[in-house]
Amino acid sequence: MASTTEWIIDEAPGRDVTVAIPADFRLASGERLSADTLVGRVHGPATGPLVVVIGGISSGRFAARWWSWAVRAGGPIDLDRVRVLAFDLLPGKSDPGVTITTGDQARLLALLLDGLGEARIDAFVGASYGGCVGLAFAAAFPERIGELVVISAAHRAHPAATAWRGVQRRLLAFARDCGREAEGIALARELAMTTYRTADEFDWRFAATAPERAGEAYPVCEYLIARGADYAEATSADRWISLSDSLDRHTVAPEDIHCPLTVLGFTTDRLVPIEDLRDLAGRAPALRRFGEAGSIFGHDAFLTERELVGRTLHDALTPLYARQPDEIAA
């Protein structure tokens, strides 16, 4: 059974839901999670269509926080008309090296839905890692999903992206084992930011002004240092290693995605090359629409390209809004 807390205020009102993880639950690797509960969060009306929203590995159950412009009343994912469910992607304190796949995440979501008494979701909106989880859920539980919207994610991990993430994981493990975990997280985040964004953005934003002495930070480095420092308190090395590795283990056959599918990609995304999204769209049996565009923001375009992403979300979810009675939305 799911237990609930009182409604609290963040970017949009929501309530936490907690579901027990069965003692016999095992990851695909055979390992157990250290946590015995899974925590999700529900936003929106008490009744109505249910939409699962998951983002990158930094996201979690606070979808109205990390994607506040999209998940809000009157927004592209309209909390006046649909319920939104998100959950923490790695429950509890992960053990070093725990191996969790996107298929495991799909099974955890199924447990959460069972605890909530929800046999089926009306839509799954996944961006970046969340898109991978959405594909895995649609393949594993075809009877439990309506629409699937995948943004900046594909059916496989590209080897170039695995190469970048592999360096980050080794850096994280090295710093953790040396007792300098926070510094390692900050440095790994700095490296990650160079793959999330584009050379054009850095050229546009930062002048090539040299510091006074060798070893001092250039303007672009000051930006990266600030982003790394902000992230050092947001995660642990073990959690990041596990979820980063999960991205690189991800693989789903597009032919196994039988629900209506919307795919949006960006031609400047180096982590998820547009060719992979074209392949996904071309092989999926129930493709509803495929969109691609350029963006100076690269992989992070799902966070920053509000007009295009918002329009894609609105178009994909409009059928749900049409089924929602006006008196519920009022």
VMD Tcl script that draws the C-alpha trace (Angstrom):
set ca {
  {0.00 0.00 0.00}
  {1.11 3.59 -0.60}
  {1.30 6.08 2.24}
  {1.04 9.84 1.70}
  {2.30 12.99 3.34}
  {0.46 16.28 3.55}
  {0.40 18.59 0.56}
  {3.41 20.89 0.66}
  {4.46 23.82 -1.47}
  {7.30 23.79 -3.98}
  {7.12 25.13 -7.53}
  {3.65 23.59 -7.72}
  {1.67 21.86 -4.97}
  {2.36 18.15 -4.72}
  {2.20 15.21 -2.37}
  {4.76 12.50 -1.76}
  {3.78 8.85 -2.03}
  {5.85 6.05 -0.55}
  {5.68 2.42 -1.65}
  {7.45 -0.55 -0.11}
  {10.01 -2.35 -2.27}
  {9.42 -6.08 -1.78}
  {12.18 -7.94 0.04}
  {12.61 -10.26 -2.92}
  {13.01 -7.43 -5.46}
  {16.27 -7.88 -7.35}
  {17.86 -5.75 -10.01}
  {18.70 -7.37 -13.35}
  {22.25 -7.76 -12.03}
  {20.96 -9.83 -9.10}
  {21.81 -7.06 -6.65}
  {19.45 -5.52 -4.10}
  {18.83 -1.85 -3.52}
  {19.83 -0.62 -0.09}
  {16.44 1.14 0.23}
  {13.25 -0.66 1.20}
  {10.92 2.10 -0.03}
  {10.43 4.05 -3.24}
  {9.30 7.67 -3.03}
  {7.28 9.34 -5.77}
  {5.47 12.66 -6.00}
  {2.07 13.49 -7.48}
  {1.08 16.92 -8.77}
  {-2.20 18.15 -10.20}
  {-5.88 17.43 -9.60}
  {-7.19 14.56 -7.49}
  {-8.55 12.82 -10.58}
  {-7.82 12.88 -14.27}
  {-5.35 11.44 -16.77}
  {-2.05 10.30 -15.26}
  {1.24 11.40 -16.87}
  {4.64 10.15 -15.70}
  {7.41 12.75 -16.13}
  {11.08 11.79 -15.80}
  {14.18 13.80 -16.77}
  {17.93 13.38 -16.66}
  {19.88 11.51 -14.00}
  {19.87 14.70 -11.90}
  {16.08 14.74 -11.80}
  {13.83 12.99 -9.33}
  {10.35 13.22 -7.95}
  {10.23 17.04 -7.99}
  {9.27 17.37 -11.66}
  {7.67 20.76 -11.01}
  {11.04 21.96 -9.74}
  {13.55 20.80 -12.34}
  {11.09 21.41 -15.23}
  {9.04 24.17 -13.64}
  {8.25 25.99 -16.89}
  {6.71 22.82 -18.38}
  {5.05 21.15 -15.37}
  {2.71 23.83 -14.06}
  {-0.89 24.97 -14.11}
  {-1.64 26.12 -17.65}
  {1.74 24.86 -18.88}
  {2.61 22.42 -21.64}
  {2.07 19.65 -19.06}
  {-1.01 21.28 -17.60}
  {-1.51 20.60 -13.89}
  {-5.03 21.98 -14.20}
  {-5.91 19.02 -16.43}
  {-3.62 16.07 -15.71}
  {-2.00 14.39 -12.75}
  {1.79 14.17 -12.93}
  {3.80 11.42 -11.27}
  {7.57 11.40 -10.88}
  {9.85 9.31 -8.66}
  {13.37 9.19 -7.27}
  {15.55 7.30 -9.71}
  {17.83 5.61 -7.20}
  {16.04 5.01 -3.90}
  {17.97 5.43 -0.69}
  {21.74 5.54 -0.40}
  {23.21 3.51 -3.23}
  {25.94 1.02 -2.48}
  {29.21 1.49 -4.40}
  {28.88 0.05 -7.87}
  {25.20 -0.94 -7.70}
  {24.17 -1.81 -11.25}
  {20.72 -0.52 -12.17}
  {19.30 -0.61 -15.70}
  {16.54 1.39 -17.36}
  {14.56 -1.86 -17.28}
  {14.98 -1.92 -13.49}
  {13.67 1.66 -13.37}
  {10.64 0.55 -15.38}
  {9.97 -2.24 -12.87}
  {10.27 0.23 -9.99}
  {7.73 2.48 -11.69}
  {5.40 -0.51 -12.04}
  {5.73 -1.12 -8.29}
  {4.87 2.51 -7.62}
  {1.82 2.33 -9.88}
  {0.69 -0.86 -8.15}
  {0.98 0.86 -4.77}
  {-1.09 3.75 -6.04}
  {-3.71 1.42 -7.47}
  {-3.04 2.63 -11.02}
  {-3.31 -0.12 -13.61}
  {-2.20 2.11 -16.47}
  {-0.71 5.52 -17.23}
  {-2.15 7.74 -19.94}
  {1.22 9.10 -21.02}
  {4.92 8.97 -20.23}
  {7.03 12.06 -20.94}
  {10.73 11.33 -20.74}
  {13.68 13.62 -21.49}
  {17.30 12.46 -21.59}
  {17.62 9.52 -19.15}
  {13.88 9.74 -18.56}
  {13.29 9.07 -22.24}
  {15.36 5.91 -21.93}
  {13.28 4.82 -18.94}
  {10.11 5.57 -20.89}
  {11.24 3.37 -23.78}
  {12.12 0.58 -21.35}
  {8.73 0.87 -19.63}
  {6.83 0.82 -22.93}
  {8.74 -2.30 -24.03}
  {8.28 -4.13 -20.72}
  {4.70 -3.07 -19.91}
  {2.92 -2.35 -23.21}
  {-0.49 -2.82 -21.60}
  {0.20 -0.14 -18.98}
  {1.00 2.88 -21.17}
  {-0.93 5.15 -23.53}
  {1.23 7.79 -25.22}
  {5.04 7.98 -25.03}
  {6.96 11.22 -25.59}
  {10.75 10.90 -25.86}
  {12.97 14.00 -25.99}
  {16.76 13.94 -26.37}
  {16.91 10.17 -25.85}
  {17.24 7.12 -28.05}
  {17.01 3.34 -27.91}
  {20.73 2.89 -27.28}
  {23.75 4.65 -25.81}
  {26.14 6.06 -28.39}
  {29.78 4.93 -27.92}
  {31.03 8.53 -27.96}
  {28.70 9.40 -25.09}
  {29.85 6.29 -23.22}
  {33.45 7.44 -23.68}
  {32.76 10.83 -22.07}
  {30.73 9.32 -19.24}
  {33.38 6.66 -18.65}
  {35.99 9.34 -17.97}
  {33.57 11.02 -15.56}
  {32.98 7.76 -13.68}
  {36.68 7.06 -13.30}
  {37.22 10.60 -12.05}
  {34.40 10.17 -9.53}
  {35.75 6.84 -8.26}
  {39.30 8.18 -8.01}
  {38.22 11.23 -6.00}
  {35.95 9.16 -3.75}
  {38.72 6.66 -3.00}
  {41.15 9.51 -2.26}
  {38.77 11.07 0.25}
  {38.08 14.10 -1.98}
  {34.62 13.16 -3.21}
  {33.12 16.65 -3.37}
  {36.01 17.92 -5.49}
  {35.67 14.93 -7.78}
  {31.95 15.51 -8.23}
  {32.58 19.17 -9.05}
  {35.24 18.32 -11.64}
  {33.13 15.57 -13.21}
  {30.24 18.01 -13.48}
  {32.49 20.55 -15.18}
  {33.46 17.93 -17.73}
  {29.84 16.88 -18.18}
  {28.75 20.45 -18.87}
  {31.10 20.58 -21.86}
  {29.15 17.66 -23.37}
  {25.68 18.98 -22.49}
  {26.25 22.31 -24.29}
  {27.82 23.29 -27.62}
  {30.97 25.01 -28.83}
  {28.77 27.67 -30.44}
  {27.19 28.53 -27.11}
  {30.56 28.84 -25.40}
  {31.81 31.04 -28.25}
  {28.71 33.23 -27.96}
  {28.82 33.58 -24.17}
  {32.49 33.82 -23.26}
  {35.23 36.12 -24.45}
  {38.68 34.64 -25.01}
  {40.15 36.79 -22.25}
  {43.27 35.31 -20.73}
  {43.79 35.42 -16.95}
  {46.83 37.18 -15.51}
  {48.79 34.00 -14.74}
  {48.94 30.40 -15.90}
  {46.69 28.15 -13.87}
  {44.08 30.83 -13.21}
  {40.59 30.41 -14.62}
  {39.46 31.72 -17.99}
  {35.90 33.13 -18.17}
  {34.47 29.89 -19.55}
  {36.28 27.98 -16.81}
  {34.78 30.24 -14.15}
  {31.35 29.29 -15.46}
  {32.17 25.58 -15.32}
  {33.69 25.88 -11.85}
  {30.50 27.52 -10.59}
  {28.33 24.77 -12.11}
  {30.53 22.10 -10.56}
  {30.42 23.71 -7.12}
  {26.63 23.92 -7.29}
  {26.39 20.20 -8.08}
  {28.85 18.92 -5.49}
  {26.19 18.96 -2.77}
  {23.41 17.59 -4.97}
  {24.59 14.00 -5.37}
  {27.12 11.40 -4.26}
  {29.83 9.82 -6.36}
  {28.23 6.39 -5.99}
  {24.82 7.60 -7.12}
  {26.26 9.36 -10.13}
  {28.39 6.34 -11.10}
  {25.37 4.03 -10.93}
  {23.02 6.23 -12.96}
  {25.70 7.17 -15.49}
  {26.44 3.49 -15.99}
  {22.70 2.86 -16.34}
  {22.64 5.20 -19.33}
  {25.40 3.24 -21.01}
  {23.69 -0.12 -20.44}
  {20.47 1.16 -21.98}
  {19.21 -0.72 -25.02}
  {15.67 -1.22 -26.29}
  {14.53 -2.55 -29.65}
  {12.45 0.19 -31.32}
  {10.24 -2.54 -32.78}
  {9.11 -3.35 -29.22}
  {7.55 0.11 -28.72}
  {3.94 -0.45 -29.75}
  {2.29 2.57 -28.10}
  {1.88 5.87 -29.99}
  {5.31 7.50 -29.93}
  {6.43 11.13 -30.24}
  {10.17 11.74 -30.67}
  {11.98 15.09 -30.54}
  {15.72 15.49 -31.07}
  {18.29 18.20 -31.68}
  {20.87 18.14 -34.44}
  {23.50 19.72 -32.17}
  {23.16 17.08 -29.42}
  {26.50 15.29 -29.14}
  {25.37 12.87 -26.41}
  {22.34 11.62 -28.35}
  {23.16 12.07 -32.04}
  {20.19 12.90 -34.23}
  {20.94 9.86 -36.41}
  {20.00 7.60 -33.49}
  {16.70 9.40 -32.99}
  {15.96 9.12 -36.70}
  {16.66 5.39 -36.44}
  {14.34 5.07 -33.43}
  {11.57 6.95 -35.21}
  {12.01 5.00 -38.42}
  {11.78 1.60 -36.74}
  {9.04 2.25 -34.17}
  {5.78 0.62 -35.34}
  {3.43 3.30 -33.97}
  {5.28 6.57 -34.55}
  {2.90 9.50 -34.14}
  {5.35 12.27 -34.94}
  {9.07 12.96 -35.20}
  {10.65 16.38 -34.88}
  {14.20 17.64 -35.09}
  {15.75 21.07 -34.83}
  {19.02 22.82 -34.27}
  {19.82 24.47 -30.95}
  {22.81 26.30 -29.58}
  {22.15 24.48 -26.29}
  {22.86 20.96 -27.56}
  {21.70 18.16 -25.27}
  {20.32 20.66 -22.74}
  {17.87 21.96 -25.33}
  {15.09 19.96 -23.65}
  {15.53 22.33 -20.70}
  {16.02 25.57 -22.60}
  {14.11 25.45 -25.90}
  {10.78 26.23 -24.29}
  {8.79 27.14 -27.39}
  {9.61 24.04 -29.42}
  {9.58 21.58 -26.51}
  {6.43 23.15 -25.10}
  {4.64 22.88 -28.43}
  {5.68 19.24 -28.77}
  {4.38 18.44 -25.29}
  {1.14 20.32 -25.85}
  {0.48 18.55 -29.15}
  {1.20 15.13 -27.69}
  {-0.94 15.64 -24.59}
  {-3.86 17.55 -26.14}
  {-5.87 14.31 -26.65}
  {-5.71 13.81 -22.87}
  {-6.92 17.35 -22.26}
  {-9.79 16.80 -24.67}
  {-10.94 13.83 -22.62}
  {-10.73 15.79 -19.37}
  {-14.13 17.23 -18.27}
  {-14.12 20.98 -17.91}
  {-15.50 20.77 -14.39}
  {-12.45 18.77 -13.27}
  {-10.06 21.26 -14.83}
  {-11.87 24.20 -13.26}
}
mol new
graphics top color blue
foreach p $ca { graphics top sphere $p radius 0.5 }
foreach p [lrange $ca 0 end-1] q [lrange $ca 1 end] { graphics top cylinder $p $q radius 0.2 }
display resetview
